[in-house]
Structure formats: C-alpha cells, structure tokens
C-alpha cells in the first residue's frame, strides 16, 4: 500500500514526520516507514536528523524518483546569502541532489530578514534545481500575504501549520485555500492528547478504527496533508490505513465542535502574532 495519494497534483496527502527523532531512532522510523509503503518524508534542518533520514533512504533501496522529501530552512539561514548554502548542506546530509519541497520553517523572528528576501532566495533555490517546490510553515494570514506578494501564490505549494481537532486554524486554512495554497497539518494528533477524547474514541469504536485513524481521516477529508510520526512500526502501519477510512458528515461535525483554540507550539521569540 502506498501513501503517495496526492492532496494536490504535486503534494502528497500522507507522509511520515521525523520531528523529535534522532540518530538510530530516526533511521529505524524512516526505514520502517519506507518498508511499509510510505513515500513522503518530512524533516527539517533544526531537527538534526537529515543525515539519519538520508542514511535510511539510502539503505532502503527505494528509488529516489519514488520519494517525496521535504526539508525546512531554519531561521538562522533565512538571509539571502545564507539560504541556498544551507539548503545545499541539507542535500549533502540527505544524500540527494534535490529535495521535492523546501519550506521556510518559521518566519524571521522580529522580521529581521524581510519576507521578500527569504522568499526570493527560496525561489532562486528552486530555479537552480535544488528543490522542486517551495512553501512556508507557521505563517499567519498577514505573512502569507507578504509571501504571495514576493513570489506569487502559484509558487507556494503549502503552508505547514499546527492543526488538530483542538486547534483547527480555520481562518488561516481558509485564506490559504482561497489563494490556491494547500495546508499541511502538523501535530495532527496534538501530541496524542486528542486520542483520549471521548468524541474521538466513540467515533473510532463506531467505525471499527483507532482514534489516530479517525483524527488523520478527519484532516484528510478536510483536504489537508498530514505527516504523523511514530517510532513504533505497528503505529506506522496503522496510520497508513487512515486514508481508507471515510467519516460521516455527523462524525466530521462532532470533531469540528472540539475546536478550543488550544495551541501547543508557540515558542517565545519565534512565534508570530497568531491569527
């Protein structure tokens, strides 16, 4: 079974994340994911695991052309003269001559590097063939407007944001959709908190599914891409069944009602003024 179902013609809807995974743990997780059929892998410079991801890919024997690799440029590398060299360093660690998607991980703290500057550098990286697609992460509506002004909405493949039943981020997702920009949900399971929610558990029981499958299916049915991670092979395998699960309109409405604007990721000095 493959996870390479597109949420758009270019962007896979289902991938595996590597946040907080290091060294052999990261290698094992990615290796298991590839063995199970995942073909989209999400990493980042700040995760410190690009080399481990690259090793797992190399060891897997999966052809590079079958893979969709995403990495994210850290804030220290956003300046126009730093972004491309940092991306080339990521490519070396990942053992590839290009990635499929490169994101700005967080907007420049305090606006130290203008959006137009780093988006221009990112567009140049694409022009040089270092990345097939470009996008952003943790961007608000105001920041998305700046990014669009810099490179055009058509150039922005996705905005990767914290999005789960307890933080549904509808304003940002709707604005992105209005511009033709896809949304990628990270932390879709809210660090596992939503798996214990009585509503989610009741839907899971009724559908003969796991709570994780229900939440992932909810995000997928809303048109979002998801990138759940796990160190356990059986969880990776179970998550892969989420795209096969169809929730009813009532199921979707019950999960929609769980929104309580509970943001779990908002680092001091890094987070923008959220919508």
Backbone as CSV, one residue per row, in Angstrom:
resi,resn,N_x,N_y,N_z,CA_x,CA_y,CA_z,C_x,C_y,C_z
1,UNK,0.845,-1.195,0.000,0.000,0.000,0.000,0.881,1.245,0.000
2,UNK,0.581,2.185,-0.863,1.381,3.401,-0.941,0.682,4.552,-0.247
3,UNK,1.469,5.489,0.257,0.927,6.677,0.895,0.965,7.862,-0.046
4,UNK,1.257,7.628,-1.303,1.539,8.720,-2.219,0.278,9.236,-2.900
5,UNK,-0.834,9.263,-2.155,-2.078,9.820,-2.675,-1.978,11.337,-2.633
6,UNK,-2.152,12.024,-3.748,-1.946,13.470,-3.731,-3.109,14.228,-3.128
7,UNK,-2.794,15.257,-2.323,-3.821,16.200,-1.891,-3.918,17.314,-2.927
8,UNK,-2.941,17.385,-3.786,-2.936,18.262,-4.942,-2.176,17.493,-6.009
9,UNK,-2.117,17.997,-7.243,-1.351,17.275,-8.263,0.123,17.110,-7.902
10,UNK,0.613,17.937,-6.982,2.043,17.938,-6.683,2.384,17.485,-5.268
11,UNK,1.441,17.653,-4.351,1.748,17.475,-2.930,1.112,16.204,-2.379
12,UNK,1.912,15.264,-1.871,1.329,14.050,-1.288,0.466,14.386,-0.068
13,UNK,-0.636,13.674,0.077,-1.540,13.924,1.203,-1.060,13.246,2.475
14,UNK,-0.259,12.197,2.338,0.096,11.407,3.514,1.588,11.120,3.518
15,UNK,2.250,11.528,4.583,3.674,11.268,4.702,4.037,10.903,6.120
16,UNK,5.321,10.732,6.364,5.787,10.419,7.712,6.672,11.559,8.204
17,UNK,6.411,11.997,9.426,7.208,13.062,10.020,8.367,12.498,10.827
18,UNK,9.343,13.368,11.120,10.527,12.929,11.871,10.860,13.874,13.020
19,UNK,9.927,14.741,13.392,10.152,15.680,14.492,10.489,14.925,15.770
20,UNK,11.527,15.373,16.450,11.987,14.806,17.718,12.664,13.443,17.587
21,UNK,12.860,12.956,16.379,13.531,11.674,16.186,15.000,11.924,15.849
22,UNK,15.887,11.241,16.544,17.321,11.455,16.346,18.044,10.134,16.124
23,UNK,19.167,10.228,15.430,20.128,9.136,15.300,19.457,7.815,14.879
24,UNK,19.744,6.733,15.610,19.237,5.421,15.206,17.710,5.353,15.265
25,UNK,17.116,6.096,16.182,15.646,6.119,16.273,15.055,6.678,14.982
26,UNK,15.657,7.739,14.468,15.188,8.329,13.208,15.414,7.368,12.049
27,UNK,16.579,6.739,12.019,16.879,5.783,10.950,15.859,4.646,10.955
28,UNK,15.594,4.097,12.128,14.665,2.966,12.223,13.250,3.374,11.827
29,UNK,12.816,4.559,12.266,11.464,5.004,11.951,11.287,5.193,10.449
30,UNK,12.237,5.872,9.809,12.129,6.109,8.367,12.263,4.800,7.594
31,UNK,13.162,3.939,8.048,13.341,2.650,7.368,12.057,1.823,7.444
32,UNK,11.444,1.784,8.625,10.179,1.060,8.775,9.089,1.682,7.907
33,UNK,9.026,3.003,7.889,8.008,3.680,7.099,8.152,3.351,5.616
34,UNK,9.370,3.413,5.120,9.594,3.112,3.703,9.266,1.658,3.399
35,UNK,9.590,0.779,4.325,9.302,-0.643,4.131,7.793,-0.893,4.087
36,UNK,7.042,-0.099,4.843,5.587,-0.261,4.905,4.869,0.371,3.713
37,UNK,5.558,1.250,2.995,4.939,1.858,1.822,4.872,3.372,1.814
38,UNK,5.309,4.013,2.905,5.381,5.473,2.882,6.380,5.905,1.816
39,UNK,6.064,6.999,1.145,6.991,7.530,0.154,7.240,9.024,0.329
40,UNK,6.544,9.664,1.257,6.777,11.074,1.553,7.373,11.184,2.955
41,UNK,8.491,11.903,3.059,9.220,12.015,4.322,9.455,13.487,4.620
42,UNK,9.135,13.892,5.844,9.272,15.289,6.246,10.359,15.418,7.310
43,UNK,11.336,16.285,7.033,12.385,16.549,8.006,12.632,18.051,8.043
44,UNK,13.688,18.482,8.750,13.996,19.903,8.858,15.437,20.055,9.337
45,UNK,16.021,21.182,8.996,17.394,21.428,9.425,17.531,21.395,10.944
46,UNK,16.583,22.000,11.648,16.683,22.115,13.096,16.446,20.781,13.804
47,UNK,15.859,19.805,13.112,15.637,18.502,13.749,16.955,17.771,14.021
48,UNK,17.996,18.136,13.283,19.288,17.479,13.476,19.298,16.031,13.025
49,UNK,18.383,15.678,12.104,18.312,14.266,11.685,18.348,14.082,10.168
50,UNK,18.715,15.128,9.432,18.740,14.984,7.973,19.701,13.883,7.530
51,UNK,20.848,13.772,8.195,21.808,12.725,7.827,21.245,11.340,8.125
52,UNK,20.525,11.197,9.231,19.903,9.916,9.575,18.816,9.569,8.557
53,UNK,18.032,10.561,8.167,17.000,10.340,7.152,17.653,9.924,5.842
54,UNK,18.736,10.606,5.479,19.450,10.264,4.254,19.996,8.844,4.278
55,UNK,20.492,8.431,5.428,21.008,7.062,5.552,19.887,6.041,5.412
56,UNK,18.759,6.311,6.068,17.625,5.384,5.992,17.136,5.243,4.554
57,UNK,17.083,6.352,3.836,16.658,6.316,2.438,17.640,5.499,1.611
58,UNK,18.925,5.762,1.819,19.953,5.035,1.063,19.877,3.536,1.348
59,UNK,19.676,3.182,2.606,19.619,1.779,2.998,18.370,1.078,2.461
60,UNK,17.317,1.852,2.218,16.032,1.251,1.839,16.037,0.693,0.430
61,UNK,16.846,1.291,-0.428,16.853,0.864,-1.824,15.684,1.387,-2.637
62,UNK,14.809,2.200,-2.020,13.691,2.782,-2.755,14.249,3.812,-3.738
63,UNK,13.875,3.744,-5.012,14.395,4.699,-5.987,14.062,6.137,-5.598
64,UNK,15.028,7.026,-5.792,14.814,8.435,-5.428,13.587,9.013,-6.120
65,UNK,13.323,8.602,-7.328,12.190,9.134,-8.066,10.842,8.754,-7.490
66,UNK,10.818,7.752,-6.623,9.564,7.336,-5.989,9.293,8.100,-4.697
67,UNK,10.263,8.904,-4.263,10.173,9.558,-2.964,9.810,11.032,-3.080
68,UNK,9.198,11.548,-2.029,8.912,12.977,-1.903,9.527,13.426,-0.583
69,UNK,10.641,14.152,-0.667,11.391,14.556,0.522,11.188,16.050,0.773
70,UNK,10.794,16.355,1.995,10.604,17.745,2.418,11.613,18.089,3.495
71,UNK,12.246,19.249,3.381,13.018,19.787,4.495,12.644,21.242,4.689
72,UNK,13.105,21.812,5.811,12.723,23.175,6.170,13.963,23.963,6.571
73,UNK,14.032,25.193,6.087,15.179,26.068,6.356,14.982,26.767,7.696
74,UNK,16.013,26.679,8.556,15.916,27.273,9.882,16.128,28.782,9.819
75,UNK,15.665,29.470,10.852,15.654,30.934,10.866,17.053,31.544,10.734
76,UNK,18.075,30.864,11.226,19.436,31.396,11.132,19.945,31.451,9.695
77,UNK,19.249,30.757,8.796,19.712,30.658,7.413,18.794,31.392,6.426
78,UNK,17.976,32.307,6.929,16.995,32.948,6.060,17.569,34.089,5.226
79,UNK,18.667,34.660,5.634,19.245,35.772,4.881,19.559,35.332,3.453
80,UNK,19.474,36.292,2.539,19.629,35.980,1.119,20.911,35.281,0.761
81,UNK,21.985,35.550,1.506,23.275,34.920,1.188,23.504,33.615,1.946
82,UNK,22.558,33.230,2.803,22.731,32.027,3.627,21.795,30.882,3.244
83,UNK,20.633,31.223,2.692,19.611,30.198,2.481,20.082,29.092,1.543
84,UNK,20.559,29.451,0.369,20.963,28.431,-0.602,22.137,27.591,-0.094
85,UNK,23.202,28.182,0.475,24.263,27.338,1.038,23.753,26.366,2.105
86,UNK,22.796,26.816,2.935,22.265,25.923,3.971,21.478,24.784,3.347
87,UNK,20.754,25.081,2.263,19.986,24.032,1.589,20.928,23.026,0.930
88,UNK,22.014,23.513,0.351,22.992,22.596,-0.240,23.590,21.678,0.821
89,UNK,23.792,22.209,2.017,24.282,21.383,3.126,23.254,20.319,3.492
90,UNK,21.965,20.695,3.492,20.905,19.718,3.756,20.904,18.617,2.702
91,UNK,21.103,18.991,1.442,21.112,17.997,0.363,22.257,17.004,0.558
92,UNK,23.403,17.500,0.991,24.543,16.610,1.256,24.184,15.595,2.340
93,UNK,23.573,16.078,3.409,23.180,15.181,4.501,22.129,14.177,4.048
94,UNK,21.213,14.631,3.205,20.132,13.764,2.729,20.571,12.851,1.583
95,UNK,21.784,13.060,1.081,22.362,12.240,0.004,21.542,12.324,-1.281
96,UNK,21.150,13.535,-1.625,20.366,13.741,-2.843,20.781,15.063,-3.472
97,UNK,20.523,15.216,-4.765,20.891,16.465,-5.425,19.751,17.476,-5.405
98,UNK,18.584,17.065,-4.881,17.460,17.984,-4.751,16.469,17.416,-3.751
99,UNK,15.675,18.291,-3.167,14.517,17.842,-2.392,13.267,18.188,-3.200
100,UNK,12.166,17.610,-2.799,10.923,17.843,-3.526,10.191,19.079,-3.026
101,UNK,10.409,19.406,-1.765,9.746,20.573,-1.174,10.653,21.170,-0.113
102,UNK,10.865,22.472,-0.205,11.612,23.198,0.822,10.712,24.266,1.419
103,UNK,10.608,24.265,2.741,9.768,25.229,3.449,10.609,26.189,4.272
104,UNK,10.106,27.397,4.444,10.617,28.305,5.471,10.011,27.819,6.777
105,UNK,10.846,27.365,7.721,10.325,26.676,8.909,9.509,27.611,9.807
106,UNK,10.079,28.783,10.083,9.389,29.820,10.851,9.715,31.158,10.209
107,UNK,8.800,32.107,10.276,9.147,33.443,9.790,10.310,34.015,10.599
108,UNK,11.045,34.936,10.010,12.205,35.513,10.674,11.790,36.223,11.963
109,UNK,12.380,35.852,13.101,11.993,36.460,14.381,12.151,37.980,14.349
110,UNK,11.086,38.660,14.731,11.123,40.109,14.736,11.218,40.730,13.364
111,UNK,11.005,39.926,12.323,11.109,40.446,10.967,12.515,40.847,10.583
112,UNK,13.523,40.229,11.242,14.919,40.602,10.995,15.296,40.447,9.524
113,UNK,14.826,39.363,8.908,15.014,39.172,7.466,13.652,39.370,6.814
114,UNK,13.533,40.311,5.900,12.238,40.548,5.268,11.723,39.315,4.535
115,UNK,10.396,39.154,4.537,9.783,38.020,3.846,10.198,38.000,2.374
116,UNK,10.216,39.160,1.737,10.579,39.220,0.314,11.994,38.698,0.078
117,UNK,12.890,38.923,1.040,14.277,38.478,0.875,14.386,36.957,0.930
118,UNK,13.787,36.343,1.965,13.960,34.883,2.052,13.091,34.138,1.051
119,UNK,11.937,34.685,0.713,11.139,34.026,-0.328,11.822,34.144,-1.687
120,UNK,12.476,35.270,-1.936,13.234,35.418,-3.175,14.373,34.425,-3.255
121,UNK,15.080,34.230,-2.135,16.172,33.259,-2.102,15.644,31.843,-2.295
122,UNK,14.482,31.572,-1.715,13.883,30.246,-1.858,13.476,29.994,-3.310
123,UNK,12.930,31.022,-3.954,12.574,30.901,-5.364,13.814,30.684,-6.223
124,UNK,14.908,31.314,-5.851,16.162,31.114,-6.587,16.672,29.687,-6.396
125,UNK,16.511,29.135,-5.204,16.903,27.742,-4.966,16.126,26.808,-5.886
126,UNK,14.852,27.110,-6.061,14.041,26.308,-6.984,14.536,26.483,-8.425
127,UNK,14.835,27.702,-8.787,15.327,27.965,-10.145,16.634,27.221,-10.420
128,UNK,17.435,27.027,-9.372,18.704,26.305,-9.510,18.531,24.784,-9.483
129,UNK,17.301,24.316,-9.281,17.045,22.879,-9.276,17.331,22.198,-7.960
130,UNK,17.517,22.980,-6.909,17.811,22.397,-5.600,16.553,21.858,-4.936
131,UNK,15.396,22.371,-5.343,14.112,21.936,-4.795,13.060,22.046,-5.889
132,UNK,12.143,21.088,-5.937,11.090,21.133,-6.963,9.994,22.123,-6.602
133,UNK,9.644,22.175,-5.310,8.568,23.026,-4.834,9.058,23.826,-3.638
134,UNK,8.395,24.945,-3.379,8.719,25.751,-2.210,7.435,26.072,-1.445
135,UNK,7.604,26.405,-0.174,6.458,26.733,0.646,6.890,27.334,1.965
136,UNK,5.940,27.427,2.879,6.189,28.074,4.165,5.597,27.227,5.288
137,UNK,5.933,27.607,6.508,5.433,26.893,7.682,5.248,27.904,8.811
138,UNK,4.213,27.708,9.591,3.919,28.596,10.718,3.673,30.033,10.278
139,UNK,3.054,30.197,9.101,2.760,31.528,8.593,1.309,31.908,8.909
140,UNK,1.138,33.143,9.326,-0.182,33.720,9.560,-0.734,34.245,8.230
141,UNK,-1.965,34.739,8.261,-2.539,35.318,7.051,-1.716,36.507,6.574
142,UNK,-1.309,37.360,7.500,-0.517,38.538,7.120,0.806,38.121,6.477
143,UNK,1.456,37.114,7.039,2.721,36.644,6.481,2.513,35.959,5.134
144,UNK,1.404,35.218,5.006,1.090,34.607,3.719,0.898,35.684,2.648
145,UNK,0.248,36.779,3.019,0.068,37.872,2.052,1.418,38.416,1.591
146,UNK,2.365,38.545,2.526,3.700,39.031,2.167,4.416,38.036,1.257
147,UNK,4.294,36.758,1.575,4.940,35.732,0.755,4.358,35.713,-0.653
148,UNK,3.033,35.862,-0.731,2.363,35.891,-2.034,2.830,37.107,-2.834
149,UNK,2.945,38.244,-2.151,3.417,39.454,-2.839,4.832,39.272,-3.375
150,UNK,5.629,38.455,-2.683,7.031,38.276,-3.071,7.199,37.331,-4.255
151,UNK,6.478,36.218,-4.250,6.738,35.183,-5.281,5.486,34.732,-6.020
152,UNK,4.308,35.175,-5.576,3.063,34.741,-6.200,2.490,33.518,-5.512
153,UNK,1.173,33.466,-5.398,0.513,32.347,-4.725,0.797,31.021,-5.427
154,UNK,0.903,31.057,-6.742,1.126,29.823,-7.502,2.446,29.150,-7.142
155,UNK,3.396,29.935,-6.638,4.713,29.382,-6.311,4.740,28.703,-4.946
156,UNK,3.718,28.956,-4.118,3.718,28.457,-2.734,2.904,27.171,-2.669
157,UNK,3.578,26.048,-2.489,2.911,24.745,-2.535,2.055,24.491,-1.305
158,UNK,2.523,24.955,-0.145,1.785,24.649,1.086,2.198,25.590,2.194
159,UNK,1.342,25.714,3.196,1.665,26.316,4.483,1.491,25.215,5.509
160,UNK,2.581,24.809,6.151,2.532,23.735,7.147,2.318,24.361,8.522
161,UNK,1.188,24.025,9.152,0.817,24.669,10.410,0.327,23.647,11.420
162,UNK,0.419,24.021,12.698,-0.193,23.194,13.741,-1.697,23.180,13.505
163,UNK,-2.252,21.998,13.367,-3.676,21.881,13.096,-4.158,20.512,13.567
164,UNK,-5.085,20.533,14.499,-5.647,19.301,15.071,-7.041,19.618,15.586
165,UNK,-7.793,18.634,16.058,-9.167,18.906,16.493,-9.288,19.993,17.553
166,UNK,-8.250,20.185,18.379,-8.321,21.202,19.424,-7.840,22.577,18.940
167,UNK,-7.198,22.636,17.785,-6.762,23.897,17.166,-6.966,23.758,15.660
168,UNK,-8.117,24.170,15.191,-8.476,23.863,13.798,-8.062,24.949,12.808
169,UNK,-7.592,26.081,13.320,-6.901,27.078,12.494,-7.669,27.406,11.211
170,UNK,-8.975,27.545,11.347,-9.818,27.662,10.148,-9.539,28.927,9.340
171,UNK,-9.271,30.049,10.011,-9.076,31.304,9.283,-7.868,31.213,8.355
172,UNK,-6.771,30.678,8.880,-5.556,30.562,8.069,-5.753,29.551,6.940
173,UNK,-6.362,28.415,7.269,-6.574,27.379,6.252,-7.513,27.876,5.150
174,UNK,-8.545,28.621,5.527,-9.487,29.136,4.532,-8.831,30.195,3.647
175,UNK,-8.007,31.051,4.250,-7.315,32.049,3.432,-6.377,31.359,2.443
176,UNK,-5.620,30.373,2.940,-4.714,29.641,2.051,-5.499,29.000,0.906
177,UNK,-6.622,28.377,1.241,-7.438,27.728,0.207,-7.917,28.746,-0.824
178,UNK,-8.272,29.928,-0.363,-8.759,30.965,-1.288,-7.676,31.408,-2.260
179,UNK,-6.420,31.175,-1.877,-5.300,31.551,-2.736,-4.740,30.365,-3.518
180,UNK,-5.364,29.203,-3.359,-4.881,28.012,-4.036,-3.669,27.386,-3.381
181,UNK,-3.440,27.727,-2.112,-2.302,27.187,-1.361,-2.808,26.069,-0.451
182,UNK,-2.190,24.919,-0.526,-2.617,23.791,0.301,-2.095,23.916,1.732
183,UNK,-2.807,23.303,2.635,-2.414,23.310,4.041,-1.916,21.927,4.434
184,UNK,-0.776,21.898,5.085,-0.266,20.664,5.686,-0.421,20.775,7.193
185,UNK,-1.067,19.792,7.775,-1.290,19.756,9.217,-0.118,19.063,9.904
186,UNK,0.521,19.775,10.832,1.482,19.070,11.699,0.902,18.974,13.095
187,UNK,1.382,18.017,13.853,0.854,17.736,15.178,-0.634,17.429,15.116
188,UNK,-1.045,16.687,14.099,-2.455,16.395,13.861,-3.090,15.661,15.045
189,UNK,-2.282,14.899,15.773,-2.789,14.151,16.929,-2.583,14.909,18.241
190,UNK,-2.072,16.149,18.144,-1.886,17.013,19.320,-1.071,16.320,20.408
191,UNK,0.096,15.808,20.003,0.952,15.068,20.946,0.205,13.889,21.562
192,UNK,-0.812,13.389,20.885,-1.574,12.253,21.387,-2.745,12.638,22.289
193,UNK,-2.875,13.928,22.587,-3.937,14.354,23.517,-5.330,14.034,22.989
194,UNK,-5.539,14.219,21.684,-6.892,14.027,21.143,-7.282,12.556,21.079
195,UNK,-6.309,11.662,21.209,-6.619,10.231,21.123,-7.453,9.766,22.316
196,UNK,-7.389,10.523,23.394,-8.169,10.170,24.587,-9.505,10.902,24.640
197,UNK,-9.778,11.720,23.641,-11.025,12.481,23.650,-12.222,11.538,23.506
198,UNK,-13.243,11.695,24.353,-14.403,10.791,24.294,-15.109,10.798,22.940
199,UNK,-15.190,11.944,22.295,-15.840,12.016,20.990,-15.053,11.222,19.955
200,UNK,-13.755,11.426,19.946,-12.901,10.695,19.005,-12.969,9.197,19.276
201,UNK,-12.939,8.834,20.544,-12.987,7.408,20.885,-14.324,6.780,20.494
202,UNK,-15.403,7.521,20.656,-16.721,6.989,20.290,-16.826,6.787,18.779
203,UNK,-16.310,7.732,18.011,-16.323,7.592,16.553,-15.458,6.417,16.133
204,UNK,-14.309,6.283,16.777,-13.408,5.171,16.450,-14.085,3.827,16.700
205,UNK,-14.769,3.727,17.827,-15.457,2.471,18.155,-16.553,2.185,17.136
206,UNK,-17.287,3.219,16.742,-18.373,3.040,15.789,-17.872,2.668,14.397
207,UNK,-16.693,3.136,14.056,-16.156,2.895,12.715,-15.219,1.689,12.662
208,UNK,-14.957,1.061,13.805,-14.018,-0.054,13.829,-12.607,0.391,13.492
209,UNK,-12.255,1.584,13.974,-10.955,2.180,13.667,-10.261,2.582,14.960
210,UNK,-9.011,2.995,14.858,-8.305,3.523,16.016,-8.576,5.028,16.111
211,UNK,-8.431,5.605,17.294,-8.578,7.061,17.407,-7.639,7.823,16.476
212,UNK,-6.407,7.339,16.335,-5.460,8.019,15.446,-5.953,7.993,14.003
213,UNK,-6.471,6.858,13.569,-7.006,6.769,12.203,-8.154,7.745,11.997
214,UNK,-8.997,7.896,13.011,-10.136,8.814,12.913,-9.655,10.252,12.747
215,UNK,-8.706,10.659,13.568,-8.234,12.051,13.514,-7.503,12.327,12.199
216,UNK,-6.682,11.399,11.759,-5.982,11.574,10.482,-6.974,11.611,9.321
217,UNK,-7.981,10.745,9.374,-9.002,10.740,8.323,-9.773,12.054,8.303
218,UNK,-10.049,12.593,9.478,-10.726,13.897,9.575,-9.933,14.981,8.848
219,UNK,-8.630,15.043,9.113,-7.791,16.051,8.467,-7.725,15.826,6.959
220,UNK,-7.589,14.575,6.555,-7.517,14.262,5.127,-8.811,14.635,4.418
221,UNK,-9.952,14.365,5.050,-11.230,14.678,4.419,-11.464,16.176,4.295
222,UNK,-10.784,16.953,5.119,-10.852,18.405,5.000,-9.903,18.924,3.921
223,UNK,-9.134,18.027,3.339,-8.238,18.411,2.257,-6.829,18.746,2.681
224,UNK,-6.493,18.464,3.942,-5.154,18.768,4.433,-4.214,17.580,4.213
225,UNK,-2.939,17.874,4.024,-1.921,16.829,4.052,-1.536,16.582,5.509
226,UNK,-1.129,15.364,5.827,-0.730,15.019,7.194,0.617,14.301,7.184
227,UNK,1.374,14.477,8.275,2.717,13.895,8.362,2.967,13.315,9.756
228,UNK,2.131,12.372,10.200,2.314,11.818,11.545,3.609,11.023,11.649
229,UNK,4.209,11.056,12.827,5.434,10.294,13.067,5.173,9.240,14.127
230,UNK,6.015,8.236,14.140,5.967,7.228,15.201,7.267,6.452,15.211
231,UNK,7.665,6.035,16.388,8.837,5.154,16.498,8.424,3.692,16.475
232,UNK,7.116,3.438,16.471,6.616,2.060,16.529,6.096,1.628,15.162
233,UNK,6.620,0.513,14.669,6.230,0.040,13.342,4.723,-0.218,13.242
234,UNK,4.126,-0.774,14.306,2.700,-1.095,14.210,1.856,0.169,14.141
235,UNK,2.320,1.263,14.766,1.592,2.529,14.649,1.750,3.126,13.252
236,UNK,2.943,3.017,12.703,3.160,3.487,11.331,2.239,2.741,10.367
237,UNK,2.140,1.439,10.555,1.286,0.629,9.685,-0.181,0.979,9.886
238,UNK,-0.580,1.172,11.133,-1.969,1.502,11.432,-2.350,2.864,10.851
239,UNK,-1.457,3.849,10.989,-1.744,5.186,10.470,-1.972,5.171,8.960
240,UNK,-1.275,4.275,8.273,-1.390,4.195,6.817,-2.796,3.805,6.361
241,UNK,-3.597,3.263,7.271,-4.961,2.871,6.913,-5.942,4.042,6.986
242,UNK,-5.488,5.166,7.533,-6.384,6.311,7.698,-6.992,6.807,6.383
243,UNK,-6.240,6.856,5.278,-6.854,7.341,4.032,-8.004,6.462,3.531
244,UNK,-8.101,5.235,4.025,-9.172,4.328,3.599,-10.455,4.525,4.412
245,UNK,-10.357,5.268,5.519,-11.485,5.456,6.424,-12.312,6.664,5.980
246,UNK,-13.608,6.477,5.811,-14.482,7.581,5.457,-15.385,7.908,6.644
247,UNK,-15.276,9.121,7.120,-16.117,9.570,8.216,-17.412,10.160,7.670
248,UNK,-18.476,10.053,8.450,-19.760,10.609,8.030,-19.779,12.114,8.286
249,UNK,-20.783,12.788,7.729,-20.930,14.220,7.983,-21.118,14.484,9.475
250,UNK,-21.833,13.580,10.139,-22.035,13.737,11.575,-20.719,13.574,12.328
251,UNK,-19.908,12.599,11.914,-18.589,12.418,12.532,-17.768,13.703,12.393
252,UNK,-17.751,14.242,11.183,-16.959,15.443,10.904,-17.461,16.628,11.733
253,UNK,-18.777,16.744,11.860,-19.351,17.847,12.635,-19.011,17.713,14.115
254,UNK,-19.025,16.499,14.614,-18.698,16.288,16.042,-17.238,16.638,16.324
255,UNK,-16.348,16.310,15.387,-14.941,16.666,15.577,-14.744,18.166,15.405
256,UNK,-15.477,18.772,14.461,-15.388,20.224,14.276,-15.724,20.964,15.568
257,UNK,-16.651,20.412,16.336,-17.092,21.062,17.574,-16.056,20.970,18.696
258,UNK,-14.976,20.215,18.485,-13.952,20.067,19.521,-12.970,21.230,19.550
259,UNK,-13.018,22.103,18.552,-12.059,23.201,18.475,-12.120,24.069,19.726
260,UNK,-10.968,24.271,20.360,-10.915,25.141,21.541,-9.689,26.054,21.501
261,UNK,-9.153,26.239,20.305,-8.007,27.142,20.096,-6.843,26.812,21.023
262,UNK,-6.617,25.525,21.228,-5.545,25.081,22.129,-4.249,24.891,21.340
263,UNK,-3.419,25.931,21.341,-2.156,25.886,20.605,-1.075,25.256,21.485
264,UNK,-0.379,24.271,20.938,0.642,23.551,21.688,2.053,24.000,21.337
265,UNK,2.213,24.650,20.192,3.539,25.082,19.732,3.519,26.584,19.498
266,UNK,4.201,27.327,20.368,4.281,28.781,20.225,5.529,29.280,20.942
267,UNK,6.695,28.949,20.389,7.947,29.256,21.092,8.179,30.762,21.258
268,UNK,8.570,31.154,22.457,8.896,32.551,22.721,10.024,32.999,21.801
269,UNK,9.881,34.181,21.246,10.913,34.733,20.379,10.877,34.197,18.968
270,UNK,10.001,33.222,18.705,9.929,32.605,17.380,8.541,32.709,16.783
271,UNK,7.537,32.564,17.620,6.158,32.561,17.131,5.726,33.951,16.663
272,UNK,5.034,34.007,15.533,4.484,35.289,15.084,3.232,35.646,15.878
273,UNK,2.609,36.767,15.572,1.337,37.143,16.207,0.250,36.337,15.536
274,UNK,-0.175,35.266,16.202,-1.093,34.304,15.592,-2.446,34.931,15.256
275,UNK,-3.081,34.419,14.230,-4.436,34.846,13.894,-5.404,34.328,14.952
